[in-house]
Amino acid sequence: MPTKIYPERYAVFGNPVSHSLSPKIHALFAAQTGQAMTYEAICAPLDGFADAVNTFIVADEGEATEGEAPKGKAKGANVTVPFKLEAYRLADALTPRAAAAGAVNTLSFTRHGMQGDNTDGAGLVRDLTANLGVSLAGLRILVLGAGGAAQGVILPLREQHPAVLFIANRTADKAQKLAAAFGVTGGGFEALTEHTFDLVINATSAGLTGGVLPAPSFSPDALAYEMVYGRQTPFMQAAHAAGARVADGLGMLVEQAAEAFFVWRDVRPETAPVLAALRAGLAASSPEVAQT
């Protein structure tokens, strides 16, 4: 009798993670592309991320406890807050973009070990260029924040050849160090009065906390991009009042997931229908804001 092949397994690890839209996104991608896979959300203990990942990997194919469906082979995982730095350290090998980001949001489990990747920057650029119709070449771009979210997108943005890529942070020294690492410019929030920007990306935590950021100077037809989604943040409200076009980070979420799906399955799903379905669901239910 031939051996039964079970769907390959994927997951997203976080804490908390119950809010995650990733299982729905990847289920839609799998149905659209005909891929045999499962995807679940796993809440790892704050002090037990590596153990949780290894437990997920070593679950034997075809084994199941009573009342559970048999398991397929674990092939990969997404990683969200607060484990992206731990995933970076856990990986046996890093892609160039993960190494540049200093964080991992996508793990692939192969016979050569665990490979770490970072699809956040690719997702942001894809959302900006494909979904929002923004050509980044020659633009004056401002990234607010110098933490992990900012670090993950600087290289992909720089590769689009903007005229200016400026990193601004409340602590100027942190912005300057990050900027120097990528060969761009940076400084404190007080420097924003000296510049006008075509694209402003909020990569700070203010979108989640409701914090107020200093208002940069927007050029005509500028875009203000908020990495979180699901509500109008103070950053978005201020940008709208200043006459800028405003977008949230739902498209980035879908596009980074599509990039991870491509890394794992070598198939690139269509994101437009998935983004539309999620947008409609958020409008109907207004769930708690989240980043993945």
Backbone torsions as a table, in degrees:
resi	resn	phi	psi	omega
1	MET	NA	131.0	-179.5
2	PRO	-65.9	147.7	178.8
3	THR	-69.0	132.2	179.2
4	LYS	-75.1	134.2	177.8
5	ILE	-97.0	121.7	179.8
6	TYR	-94.6	152.3	179.3
7	PRO	-56.7	138.3	178.3
8	GLU	-69.8	150.8	-169.7
9	ARG	-109.1	141.6	175.5
10	TYR	-137.5	164.5	-179.1
11	ALA	-158.6	165.7	167.6
12	VAL	-117.5	131.6	178.7
13	PHE	-106.5	132.5	177.7
14	GLY	-164.7	179.6	174.2
15	ASN	-162.2	101.8	2.0
16	PRO	-78.1	167.0	-179.1
17	VAL	-143.1	-2.9	-176.8
18	SER	-63.6	-24.1	-179.6
19	HIS	-77.9	-10.3	-167.3
20	SER	-62.2	135.7	173.5
21	LEU	-89.3	-4.2	-175.5
22	SER	-59.8	-42.2	177.3
23	PRO	-58.6	-40.4	178.7
24	LYS	-67.1	-43.1	-179.2
25	ILE	-59.9	-48.5	-176.6
26	HIS	-72.8	-29.0	173.0
27	ALA	-64.3	-40.8	177.3
28	LEU	-66.6	-41.5	177.2
29	PHE	-61.0	-44.9	-177.6
30	ALA	-64.4	-43.0	178.7
31	ALA	-64.2	-39.7	-179.1
32	GLN	-65.9	-37.7	-173.4
33	THR	-102.5	-2.2	178.6
34	GLY	71.2	31.6	-179.3
35	GLN	-91.0	134.0	179.5
36	ALA	-87.5	98.1	-176.4
37	MET	-157.0	158.2	171.5
38	THR	-122.2	159.3	-177.2
39	TYR	-149.7	127.6	-177.3
40	GLU	-132.7	163.9	175.2
41	ALA	-102.1	130.2	-178.8
42	ILE	-124.2	121.8	176.5
43	CYS	-88.3	105.7	180.0
44	ALA	-84.7	143.7	173.9
45	PRO	-59.2	146.9	-178.5
46	LEU	-58.3	-29.3	178.8
47	ASP	-107.6	20.3	-174.7
48	GLY	-141.2	32.9	-177.7
49	PHE	-63.3	-50.9	-177.0
50	ALA	-60.4	-41.9	178.3
51	ASP	-62.9	-39.8	-179.7
52	ALA	-64.9	-41.8	178.5
53	VAL	-64.9	-46.0	-178.4
54	ASN	-65.3	-35.5	175.6
55	THR	-63.3	-41.4	178.0
56	PHE	-62.5	-41.0	-176.6
57	ILE	-69.4	-43.3	-169.8
58	VAL	-84.6	-3.7	175.1
59	ALA	-56.4	119.4	-171.9
60	ASP	-67.3	137.9	178.0
61	GLU	-60.9	130.5	177.6
62	GLY	86.6	-13.3	178.9
63	GLU	-80.9	145.7	176.2
64	ALA	-156.7	143.3	172.6
65	THR	-78.4	167.1	-176.5
66	GLU	-58.9	130.5	178.7
67	GLY	88.2	-4.4	179.1
68	GLU	-107.1	154.2	174.7
69	ALA	-75.2	149.9	176.1
70	PRO	-59.0	154.6	-176.7
71	LYS	-102.3	145.4	169.8
72	GLY	-92.2	-177.1	-177.8
73	LYS	-76.0	136.3	175.9
74	ALA	-74.9	127.0	-175.2
75	LYS	-117.9	-20.5	-178.4
76	GLY	-177.5	172.8	180.0
77	ALA	-156.6	148.1	166.2
78	ASN	-93.7	156.7	-178.3
79	VAL	-133.3	128.4	177.4
80	THR	-122.4	-176.4	-175.8
81	VAL	-57.3	139.3	8.2
82	PRO	-107.0	32.4	-166.5
83	PHE	-108.8	7.0	-175.0
84	LYS	-65.7	-34.5	177.3
85	LEU	-72.9	-37.0	176.4
86	GLU	-65.6	-38.0	177.4
87	ALA	-64.0	-36.8	176.6
88	TYR	-59.5	-43.9	-179.7
89	ARG	-74.5	-28.8	-176.9
90	LEU	-76.5	-30.3	-174.7
91	ALA	-63.2	142.8	176.3
92	ASP	-79.4	-27.0	179.0
93	ALA	-146.8	152.7	-177.9
94	LEU	-123.8	142.1	169.5
95	THR	-73.6	160.1	178.6
96	PRO	-55.7	-38.6	-177.8
97	ARG	-72.9	-29.7	174.7
98	ALA	-70.6	-40.7	177.7
99	ALA	-61.5	-41.2	179.5
100	ALA	-68.2	-38.0	-178.3
101	ALA	-73.1	-26.7	-175.8
102	GLY	70.8	18.0	-179.1
103	ALA	-155.9	155.7	-178.5
104	VAL	-124.8	130.9	173.8
105	ASN	-118.3	-2.0	-178.7
106	THR	-139.4	122.9	177.3
107	LEU	-113.3	137.8	173.4
108	SER	-118.3	131.1	-178.9
109	PHE	-101.4	110.8	-175.7
110	THR	-124.6	174.4	178.2
111	ARG	-68.6	-15.2	177.7
112	HIS	-92.6	-0.4	-179.4
113	GLY	119.9	-160.2	-175.2
114	MET	-101.3	118.7	178.9
115	GLN	-101.8	133.6	179.5
116	GLY	-103.0	135.7	179.1
117	ASP	-133.8	166.1	174.4
118	ASN	-135.3	114.0	-176.3
119	THR	-102.5	3.5	-176.7
120	ASP	-61.7	-48.0	-178.1
121	GLY	-64.1	-42.4	177.6
122	ALA	-62.2	-37.9	178.7
123	GLY	-66.0	-40.7	178.2
124	LEU	-63.7	-48.9	-178.4
125	VAL	-62.2	-41.3	179.4
126	ARG	-63.6	-41.4	179.0
127	ASP	-64.2	-44.2	-179.3
128	LEU	-63.2	-46.5	-172.1
129	THR	-83.4	-44.8	-174.3
130	ALA	-86.1	-43.7	-175.2
131	ASN	-87.5	-36.5	-175.8
132	LEU	-103.5	-4.9	173.4
133	GLY	68.9	31.9	-178.7
134	VAL	-101.2	121.4	172.3
135	SER	-87.7	118.3	-171.3
136	LEU	-83.1	-19.6	-179.0
137	ALA	-61.0	128.6	176.9
138	GLY	81.8	-0.5	-179.3
139	LEU	-81.9	157.5	171.1
140	ARG	-97.7	108.1	-171.5
141	ILE	-110.3	134.1	175.2
142	LEU	-116.1	129.1	171.8
143	VAL	-110.2	118.8	177.8
144	LEU	-89.2	121.2	-179.2
145	GLY	110.7	151.5	-179.5
146	ALA	-135.0	24.3	178.1
147	GLY	-91.8	-158.6	-175.7
148	GLY	-62.1	-38.2	-179.4
149	ALA	-63.8	-40.4	178.0
150	ALA	-69.5	-45.3	-176.8
151	GLN	-59.2	-33.3	-178.1
152	GLY	-71.6	-14.7	-175.3
153	VAL	-115.9	-7.5	-174.7
154	ILE	-63.4	-48.9	-178.0
155	LEU	-61.1	-49.3	177.9
156	PRO	-60.5	-35.1	176.7
157	LEU	-67.9	-44.1	-179.9
158	ARG	-61.7	-35.2	-179.5
159	GLU	-67.0	-12.7	177.1
160	GLN	-87.3	1.5	174.8
161	HIS	61.1	53.7	173.2
162	PRO	-68.8	158.1	176.0
163	ALA	-69.2	-38.9	179.1
164	VAL	-138.9	136.0	170.1
165	LEU	-129.8	107.5	-173.4
166	PHE	-114.8	131.5	176.8
167	ILE	-106.2	123.0	179.8
168	ALA	-118.2	137.7	-179.4
169	ASN	-144.8	154.2	178.9
170	ARG	-58.7	-38.3	173.5
171	THR	-94.9	105.9	-172.8
172	ALA	-60.3	-38.9	-176.9
173	ASP	-60.0	-39.2	179.6
174	LYS	-65.0	-41.5	177.9
175	ALA	-65.0	-41.0	-178.6
176	GLN	-66.5	-38.2	178.4
177	LYS	-66.8	-43.0	178.3
178	LEU	-65.2	-42.6	179.2
179	ALA	-61.5	-42.7	-179.4
180	ALA	-63.5	-35.3	-179.6
181	ALA	-65.3	-27.4	-177.9
182	PHE	-108.4	3.3	179.1
183	GLY	70.5	32.3	176.3
184	VAL	-121.6	-167.3	-178.0
185	THR	-112.8	157.3	-179.0
186	GLY	-161.4	166.5	179.7
187	GLY	179.6	-170.7	179.7
188	GLY	-80.6	170.5	179.6
189	PHE	-61.2	-27.5	-178.6
190	GLU	-65.4	-19.8	-179.9
191	ALA	-77.2	-10.3	-175.1
192	LEU	-67.1	-24.9	-179.5
193	THR	-69.1	-12.7	-177.3
194	GLU	-90.9	-4.1	-172.2
195	HIS	-133.5	158.9	170.7
196	THR	-123.0	138.5	-172.2
197	PHE	-124.6	148.4	177.1
198	ASP	-91.6	-26.6	-179.6
199	LEU	-141.9	124.8	178.3
200	VAL	-121.6	123.5	-176.9
201	ILE	-113.1	121.8	177.3
202	ASN	-89.4	106.1	177.8
203	ALA	-109.6	18.1	176.0
204	THR	-89.0	174.5	176.8
205	SER	-84.8	2.4	-175.7
206	ALA	-62.4	-29.3	178.3
207	GLY	-64.7	-27.8	178.5
208	LEU	-88.4	-32.1	-175.2
209	THR	-94.4	-11.6	-175.8
210	GLY	80.8	14.3	179.5
211	GLY	-68.4	153.4	-179.5
212	VAL	-100.4	132.6	-179.6
213	LEU	-106.7	156.0	174.4
214	PRO	-63.8	145.0	-177.0
215	ALA	-85.9	117.0	174.5
216	PRO	-75.6	171.3	176.7
217	SER	-91.8	119.4	-179.1
218	PHE	-93.3	140.0	171.6
219	SER	-77.1	166.0	173.5
220	PRO	-58.0	138.9	-179.8
221	ASP	65.5	21.6	178.7
222	ALA	-69.5	157.3	176.5
223	LEU	-115.5	131.4	172.3
224	ALA	-105.8	122.2	-173.5
225	TYR	-116.3	119.7	179.5
226	GLU	-101.6	125.0	-176.0
227	MET	-70.9	-25.0	176.5
228	VAL	-85.2	173.6	-177.5
229	TYR	-146.4	165.7	173.4
230	GLY	102.4	-7.0	177.5
231	ARG	-162.0	166.5	175.2
232	GLN	-86.8	109.9	-179.3
233	THR	-84.2	163.8	175.6
234	PRO	-55.7	-36.9	176.9
235	PHE	-60.4	-45.7	-179.8
236	MET	-66.4	-40.4	179.9
237	GLN	-63.9	-43.0	179.6
238	ALA	-66.2	-39.8	179.5
239	ALA	-65.6	-41.5	178.2
240	HIS	-63.0	-42.4	178.8
241	ALA	-63.4	-28.1	179.7
242	ALA	-84.7	-0.1	176.8
243	GLY	93.5	7.4	-179.4
244	ALA	-84.4	152.6	168.9
245	ARG	-73.1	146.1	-172.5
246	VAL	-127.1	139.0	175.5
247	ALA	-141.1	148.6	175.8
248	ASP	-100.8	-176.8	-171.6
249	GLY	-94.8	13.9	-179.8
250	LEU	-63.2	-39.5	178.5
251	GLY	-63.8	-37.5	176.3
252	MET	-62.6	-41.7	178.4
253	LEU	-58.0	-48.0	-178.5
254	VAL	-67.1	-41.7	-176.9
255	GLU	-70.5	-36.8	176.6
256	GLN	-68.5	-33.1	175.8
257	ALA	-66.4	-40.5	178.4
258	ALA	-63.5	-37.9	177.6
259	GLU	-65.3	-41.8	176.3
260	ALA	-63.2	-42.5	178.3
261	PHE	-58.7	-41.8	178.0
262	PHE	-65.7	-41.1	177.1
263	VAL	-58.1	-44.0	-176.4
264	TRP	-77.8	-44.0	-167.9
265	ARG	-107.7	-8.9	-177.0
266	ASP	59.6	30.9	177.0
267	VAL	-134.2	131.6	-179.7
268	ARG	-102.2	113.4	-178.2
269	PRO	-76.3	160.2	172.7
270	GLU	-79.4	124.1	-174.9
271	THR	-91.2	-25.0	-173.7
272	ALA	-56.7	-48.6	-179.3
273	PRO	-67.1	-32.1	178.7
274	VAL	-69.8	-43.4	177.7
275	LEU	-62.0	-41.6	179.3
276	ALA	-63.8	-40.4	179.8
277	ALA	-65.6	-42.0	178.8
278	LEU	-67.2	-41.0	179.6
279	ARG	-60.5	-42.5	178.9
280	ALA	-65.5	-39.4	179.1
281	GLY	-65.9	-40.3	178.3
282	LEU	-65.8	-40.0	179.6
283	ALA	-63.4	-33.4	-177.1
284	ALA	-80.2	-33.8	-171.7
285	SER	-112.8	-19.0	-179.1
286	SER	46.4	61.9	-178.6
287	PRO	-74.0	174.3	177.7
288	GLU	-60.8	139.3	179.5
289	VAL	-62.3	139.0	177.1
290	ALA	-148.4	169.6	-177.7
291	GLN	-110.1	-7.1	176.1
292	THR	-155.6	NA	NA
